[in-house]
């Protein structure tokens, strides 16, 4: 028993010495790298070397548009592409996902950022690192023109038990409706815009709640089908931001610096207006206020 204890103590002693030795060698290597001007490349430098950035997207016109050939456009990708080009990353590659799968895909490393109209909310701020606001919008209701009720607020939806309300799956509209008292049993998740319009026509839902720019895009596409659009009166302005992994704050900060330059030189306004967005909305808001939960009517 004494011999076993003796050898056990020897092993611990040598393990401790080896641990110190390896730590010392790593320290010497790090100091030597720094002395020679070597350092680990930043995330931005890695993207610059790779030549492209992978952006998580869901097909949500006009925020994000993916055509039949797989070409990516829309306000979000066009703006994000312009920012990364200024950062020295020339190419943007879209990584298509459902809206609810965007954040899990980012955290799993399938994309480098998300640019798909992801609104900045306190809960999401705990999961991802948002840029400063880039695309802002108000909420809207889409209905058939023969809808007999005057619906202008989420409270109006809550007080009428006959209404079934379509909301984007995983979107802000569900939260707003629940907060106003609409029961979850009357909320119907909608996977995409065309599905929502078909559900309205078929009577599966009586109201489709979604961002105003998305609603206007659908009304334009379905011209002649007699849909009406109403801007929601009791919903705040909501702002989206480009989302990064929480361990990529350095990349997010670099993105913010370039985004500010685009807002200053007119590039930002030009891109947003081309897609029907109001560039003045984002200038009145910050990431901090949305992450705190402060919202503006």
C-alpha positions, 0 to 999 in steps of 0.5 A: 500500500505504501508503494502504491501511495509513493508512486501515486504521489510521484505521478501527481508531482510529474503531472504538475511539473509537466503542466507548468512546463507546457504553460511556460512553453505556451507563454514563451511562444505567445510572447515570441509571436507578439515580439515578431508582430504576429497575432491571431487574425480577427474575424473580419480578417478571416472573412477578407481572406475568404472573400465572402460572408455567409448571411442567414436569410428567409424569403420575406420581401421586400426585406429579403428577396430570393428569386427563382434562380437563387439570386439574393436581393431585398433591402436587408441583403443589399444594405449588408452587402454594401457594408461588407464591401466597404469592409473589404469582403466582396461577396455575399452568400445567402444561407436560406432558412425559415424565419424561426431557424435564423438564430439557431443557424447563426449560433450553429455556425451555418452563417456569419450574420443574419440580415432578414428583418430580424427585429431587435428585442430584449430576448433576442439581444441575449442570444445574438449581437445586433448591429445598430438599427438598419431597417425600421417599420410599423405594423399593419393589418391585411384584410379582404376589403369586404371585412365589415369590421373597422380594425385599427389596433391589436386591442380591436382583435382581442375584443372580437372572438370570431377573428383568427389572426395570421402572424409570421411564424416566430415574428414580433406580431405574435408577441404584440397580439398576445400582449393586447389580449388576443388568445393564442388559440386565435393566432395562426402561424403563417410561414410566408407572405403568399401563404398568408394571402391564400389563407385570407382568401380561403377564410382560414384567417380574417386578419394577417398581421405583418410589417407594413412594408411586407404588407404593401409588397403583397398588396401590390403582388395581389393587385385586383384581389381586393385586399385592404391595408391598415397601419396598426395604431397601437403598435410601436415602430420596430427596428431590425438589425444585422445579427452576429454571434455573441462571440463576434462583437468585434465584427459587429462593431466594425460593421456598425462603424461602416454602417454609420458611414453609409448613413452619412454619405447617402448610400443608406438612404438610396438603398432603403428608398429603392425598396420602399423603406423610410430611411429616417425611421432608423435614425431616431432609434438605437440598439440600446433602447430596443434591447432595454425594451423601450419602444416608440409609438 
